[in-house]
Amino acid sequence: MDHTLLVPIGLGLTVVGAAFGIGKFASAAAEGIARQPEAADKISGAVQLPLFLLEGVAILAEVFIFLMLILK
């Protein structure tokens, strides 16, 4: 199978997976803030680092997928 066909599939799965994870995480944070508005600062502070890490992993995955295309 040609690798040039697998690259768009890999990129698409990476983006969809990261978007799904970020969406679920942000949804849970919004629900927590809605239940306890006085804890909004603590919740939003605790949400930022994992969201940044998740986004970083998605970007690294995209870079590795492009490298696989270039180095085939």
C-alpha positions as CSV (number, residue, x, y, z in Angstrom):
1,M,0.0,0.0,0.0
2,D,1.2,3.5,-0.8
3,H,2.3,5.5,2.2
4,T,1.0,8.7,0.6
5,L,-2.6,7.4,1.2
6,L,-1.9,6.7,4.8
7,V,-0.6,10.1,5.7
8,P,-4.0,11.9,5.3
9,I,-5.7,9.1,7.3
10,G,-3.1,9.5,10.0
11,L,-3.4,13.2,10.1
12,G,-7.2,13.0,10.2
13,L,-7.2,10.5,13.0
14,T,-4.8,12.6,15.0
15,V,-6.9,15.8,14.6
16,V,-10.2,14.0,15.4
17,G,-8.7,12.2,18.4
18,A,-7.2,15.4,19.8
19,A,-10.4,17.4,19.2
20,F,-12.5,14.7,20.9
21,G,-10.2,14.6,24.0
22,I,-10.0,18.4,24.3
23,G,-13.8,18.6,23.9
24,K,-14.5,16.1,26.6
25,F,-12.0,17.7,28.9
26,A,-13.4,21.2,28.4
27,S,-16.9,19.9,28.8
28,A,-16.1,18.4,32.1
29,A,-14.4,21.6,33.3
30,A,-17.4,23.7,32.2
31,E,-19.8,21.3,34.0
32,G,-17.6,21.5,37.2
33,I,-17.6,25.3,37.0
34,A,-21.4,25.3,36.5
35,R,-21.8,23.2,39.6
36,Q,-19.3,25.2,41.8
37,P,-18.8,28.7,40.4
38,E,-16.7,29.7,43.4
39,A,-14.1,27.1,42.3
40,A,-13.8,28.4,38.8
41,D,-10.3,29.7,39.2
42,K,-9.0,26.4,40.6
43,I,-10.8,24.3,38.0
44,S,-9.6,26.4,35.0
45,G,-6.1,26.4,36.4
46,A,-6.1,22.7,36.7
47,V,-7.5,22.3,33.2
48,Q,-4.9,24.3,31.4
49,L,-1.8,22.1,31.8
50,P,-3.5,18.8,30.6
51,L,-5.0,20.7,27.6
52,F,-1.6,22.1,26.6
53,L,-0.1,18.6,26.9
54,L,-2.8,17.0,24.8
55,E,-2.4,19.7,22.1
56,G,1.4,19.2,22.2
57,V,1.1,15.5,21.8
58,A,-1.2,16.0,18.8
59,I,1.3,18.4,17.2
60,L,4.1,16.0,17.7
61,A,2.0,13.2,16.2
62,E,1.4,15.3,13.1
63,V,5.2,16.1,12.8
64,F,6.0,12.3,13.1
65,I,3.4,11.5,10.4
66,F,5.0,14.1,8.1
67,L,8.4,12.7,8.8
68,M,7.2,9.3,7.9
69,L,6.0,10.7,4.5
70,I,9.3,12.5,3.9
71,L,11.6,9.6,5.0
72,K,9.8,6.7,3.3
